[in-house]
Amino acid sequence: MPPTYLTGACLCNNITYRITLSTPELYPDLIICHCTNCKRYTGAGFSTNIIVPSSDFQYTKGSPKLYLDIGNKGGQVLREFCPHCGTPFTSQSKSDMQMIAVKSGTLDDEHRVQCTKLVTEIYHHRKDEWVASIGTEHVQKLDGSMG
């Protein structure tokens, strides 16, 4: 069976990537992180990621910029983002270069819908209170966009 690929890009499409799935029938699970650095990096209430082997991830167009961050426990975290539009792509602990966290929102639509199983919340004790209201009947739901 030929390998299955997941592809993704930044907002401006200057950078694209491909993830080779070694087991085509197994799509990566979702992991979200509520730490302060991930919130600031993504500009959201949490960071949504898929974790894949670093060797399975490659940029196919363009080159991201690298930011060296210091994690909550003092370790170094490599963060890659598009220097043109600011889209965050990855986070990687310098202490474990074998695995890489890819921001699931950067996956192309047809591949993002394959990665749907949330299995872990990191720093759950730092979850913003409003997160619990997602999906409830008390929140207005609109079909639309900003532009």
Contacts in CASP RR format, 6 or more apart in sequence:
PFRMAT RR
TARGET T0000
AUTHOR 0000-0000-0000
METHOD contacts of the structure
MODEL  1
MPPTYLTGACLCNNITYRITLSTPELYPDLIICHCTNCKRYTGAGFSTNI
IVPSSDFQYTKGSPKLYLDIGNKGGQVLREFCPHCGTPFTSQSKSDMQMI
AVKSGTLDDEHRVQCTKLVTEIYHHRKDEWVASIGTEHVQKLDGSMG
1 24 0 8 1.000
2 24 0 8 1.000
3 20 0 8 1.000
3 21 0 8 1.000
3 22 0 8 1.000
3 24 0 8 1.000
4 20 0 8 1.000
4 21 0 8 1.000
4 24 0 8 1.000
5 18 0 8 1.000
5 19 0 8 1.000
5 20 0 8 1.000
5 21 0 8 1.000
6 18 0 8 1.000
6 19 0 8 1.000
6 21 0 8 1.000
6 27 0 8 1.000
6 28 0 8 1.000
6 107 0 8 1.000
6 108 0 8 1.000
6 111 0 8 1.000
6 114 0 8 1.000
6 115 0 8 1.000
7 16 0 8 1.000
7 17 0 8 1.000
7 18 0 8 1.000
7 19 0 8 1.000
7 60 0 8 1.000
7 107 0 8 1.000
7 108 0 8 1.000
7 111 0 8 1.000
8 16 0 8 1.000
8 17 0 8 1.000
8 18 0 8 1.000
8 106 0 8 1.000
8 107 0 8 1.000
8 108 0 8 1.000
8 111 0 8 1.000
9 15 0 8 1.000
9 16 0 8 1.000
9 17 0 8 1.000
9 106 0 8 1.000
9 108 0 8 1.000
10 16 0 8 1.000
10 82 0 8 1.000
10 84 0 8 1.000
10 85 0 8 1.000
10 86 0 8 1.000
10 87 0 8 1.000
10 89 0 8 1.000
10 106 0 8 1.000
11 82 0 8 1.000
11 85 0 8 1.000
11 86 0 8 1.000
11 87 0 8 1.000
12 82 0 8 1.000
12 84 0 8 1.000
12 85 0 8 1.000
12 87 0 8 1.000
14 61 0 8 1.000
14 62 0 8 1.000
14 82 0 8 1.000
14 84 0 8 1.000
14 85 0 8 1.000
15 59 0 8 1.000
15 61 0 8 1.000
15 62 0 8 1.000
15 63 0 8 1.000
15 64 0 8 1.000
15 82 0 8 1.000
15 87 0 8 1.000
15 89 0 8 1.000
16 59 0 8 1.000
16 60 0 8 1.000
16 61 0 8 1.000
16 62 0 8 1.000
17 57 0 8 1.000
17 58 0 8 1.000
17 59 0 8 1.000
17 60 0 8 1.000
17 89 0 8 1.000
17 102 0 8 1.000
17 106 0 8 1.000
18 57 0 8 1.000
18 58 0 8 1.000
18 60 0 8 1.000
19 28 0 8 1.000
19 50 0 8 1.000
19 52 0 8 1.000
19 56 0 8 1.000
19 57 0 8 1.000
19 102 0 8 1.000
20 56 0 8 1.000
20 58 0 8 1.000
21 27 0 8 1.000
21 28 0 8 1.000
21 56 0 8 1.000
22 53 0 8 1.000
22 56 0 8 1.000
27 114 0 8 1.000
27 115 0 8 1.000
27 116 0 8 1.000
28 50 0 8 1.000
28 51 0 8 1.000
28 52 0 8 1.000
28 115 0 8 1.000
29 50 0 8 1.000
29 51 0 8 1.000
29 115 0 8 1.000
29 117 0 8 1.000
29 118 0 8 1.000
29 119 0 8 1.000
29 120 0 8 1.000
30 48 0 8 1.000
30 49 0 8 1.000
30 50 0 8 1.000
30 104 0 8 1.000
30 115 0 8 1.000
30 116 0 8 1.000
30 117 0 8 1.000
30 118 0 8 1.000
30 119 0 8 1.000
31 48 0 8 1.000
31 49 0 8 1.000
31 50 0 8 1.000
31 51 0 8 1.000
31 101 0 8 1.000
31 118 0 8 1.000
31 119 0 8 1.000
31 120 0 8 1.000
31 121 0 8 1.000
31 122 0 8 1.000
32 46 0 8 1.000
32 47 0 8 1.000
32 48 0 8 1.000
32 49 0 8 1.000
32 118 0 8 1.000
32 120 0 8 1.000
32 121 0 8 1.000
32 122 0 8 1.000
33 46 0 8 1.000
33 47 0 8 1.000
33 49 0 8 1.000
33 121 0 8 1.000
33 122 0 8 1.000
33 123 0 8 1.000
34 45 0 8 1.000
34 46 0 8 1.000
34 121 0 8 1.000
34 122 0 8 1.000
34 123 0 8 1.000
34 124 0 8 1.000
34 125 0 8 1.000
34 126 0 8 1.000
34 127 0 8 1.000
34 128 0 8 1.000
34 131 0 8 1.000
35 71 0 8 1.000
35 72 0 8 1.000
35 122 0 8 1.000
35 123 0 8 1.000
35 126 0 8 1.000
36 72 0 8 1.000
36 126 0 8 1.000
37 69 0 8 1.000
37 71 0 8 1.000
37 72 0 8 1.000
37 77 0 8 1.000
38 46 0 8 1.000
38 47 0 8 1.000
38 91 0 8 1.000
38 123 0 8 1.000
39 45 0 8 1.000
39 46 0 8 1.000
39 47 0 8 1.000
39 128 0 8 1.000
41 47 0 8 1.000
41 69 0 8 1.000
41 79 0 8 1.000
41 88 0 8 1.000
41 91 0 8 1.000
42 88 0 8 1.000
42 103 0 8 1.000
45 128 0 8 1.000
45 131 0 8 1.000
46 121 0 8 1.000
46 127 0 8 1.000
46 128 0 8 1.000
46 131 0 8 1.000
47 88 0 8 1.000
47 91 0 8 1.000
47 101 0 8 1.000
47 103 0 8 1.000
48 103 0 8 1.000
48 104 0 8 1.000
48 105 0 8 1.000
49 91 0 8 1.000
49 101 0 8 1.000
49 102 0 8 1.000
49 103 0 8 1.000
49 104 0 8 1.000
50 101 0 8 1.000
50 102 0 8 1.000
50 104 0 8 1.000
50 107 0 8 1.000
50 115 0 8 1.000
51 99 0 8 1.000
51 100 0 8 1.000
51 101 0 8 1.000
51 102 0 8 1.000
52 99 0 8 1.000
52 100 0 8 1.000
52 102 0 8 1.000
53 98 0 8 1.000
53 99 0 8 1.000
53 100 0 8 1.000
54 92 0 8 1.000
54 97 0 8 1.000
54 98 0 8 1.000
54 99 0 8 1.000
54 100 0 8 1.000
55 98 0 8 1.000
57 90 0 8 1.000
57 100 0 8 1.000
57 102 0 8 1.000
64 80 0 8 1.000
64 81 0 8 1.000
64 82 0 8 1.000
64 83 0 8 1.000
64 89 0 8 1.000
64 90 0 8 1.000
65 80 0 8 1.000
65 81 0 8 1.000
65 82 0 8 1.000
65 83 0 8 1.000
66 78 0 8 1.000
66 79 0 8 1.000
66 80 0 8 1.000
67 78 0 8 1.000
67 79 0 8 1.000
67 80 0 8 1.000
67 81 0 8 1.000
68 76 0 8 1.000
68 77 0 8 1.000
68 78 0 8 1.000
68 79 0 8 1.000
69 76 0 8 1.000
69 77 0 8 1.000
69 78 0 8 1.000
69 79 0 8 1.000
69 91 0 8 1.000
70 76 0 8 1.000
70 77 0 8 1.000
71 77 0 8 1.000
72 123 0 8 1.000
75 93 0 8 1.000
75 94 0 8 1.000
75 95 0 8 1.000
76 93 0 8 1.000
76 94 0 8 1.000
76 95 0 8 1.000
77 91 0 8 1.000
77 92 0 8 1.000
77 93 0 8 1.000
77 94 0 8 1.000
78 90 0 8 1.000
78 91 0 8 1.000
78 92 0 8 1.000
78 93 0 8 1.000
78 94 0 8 1.000
79 88 0 8 1.000
79 90 0 8 1.000
79 91 0 8 1.000
79 92 0 8 1.000
80 88 0 8 1.000
80 89 0 8 1.000
80 90 0 8 1.000
81 87 0 8 1.000
81 88 0 8 1.000
81 89 0 8 1.000
82 89 0 8 1.000
87 103 0 8 1.000
87 106 0 8 1.000
88 103 0 8 1.000
88 106 0 8 1.000
89 102 0 8 1.000
89 103 0 8 1.000
89 106 0 8 1.000
90 100 0 8 1.000
90 101 0 8 1.000
90 102 0 8 1.000
90 103 0 8 1.000
91 100 0 8 1.000
91 101 0 8 1.000
91 103 0 8 1.000
92 99 0 8 1.000
92 100 0 8 1.000
92 101 0 8 1.000
93 99 0 8 1.000
104 112 0 8 1.000
104 115 0 8 1.000
105 112 0 8 1.000
107 115 0 8 1.000
121 127 0 8 1.000
133 139 0 8 1.000
END
